């Protein structure tokens, strides 16, 4: 039932997805997959324009859920909602929480990159340091390249031209 709900979600049939996740939770509330169904129900609510309900679900996951990866995803979703509302400070806090909760380096690197991107708009003087942190979590070529490129841009913003030039020279190699 969870797979069917996720299929509807990925096909952008959010009404059917919502109904399926609710069905799953009513019949299989004690399942080990219930936490994932709750997360997707929150995401579905957001897609249906029921943002407050989705936000409430994500916050409940952060408070009550024991699965740290699901908590990490909920924090990330809350960060996205905060960013979309223009609340950069709250978005940064949620993305930091998402990174702290996760043990998955790929997820951490993606969240760290988004965090650095938000900071490049919100507090650009901090972005270089945050882009550099992405490299601690990833070996993905594209993410590494764009992190290093943006790291160099952050160094330029901070008037650290020599370091920026060295980073760009390394990237050219």
Secondary structure, 3 states (H helix, E strand, C coil): CHHHHHHHHHCCCHHHHHHHHHHHHHHCCCCCCHHHHHHHHHHHHHHCCCHHHHHHHHHHHHHHCCCHHHHHHHHHHHHHHHHHCCCHHHHHHHHHHHHHHCCCHHHHHHHHHHHHHHHHHHCHHHHHHHHHHHCCCCCCHHHHHHHHHHHHHHHHHCCCHHHHHHHHHHHHC
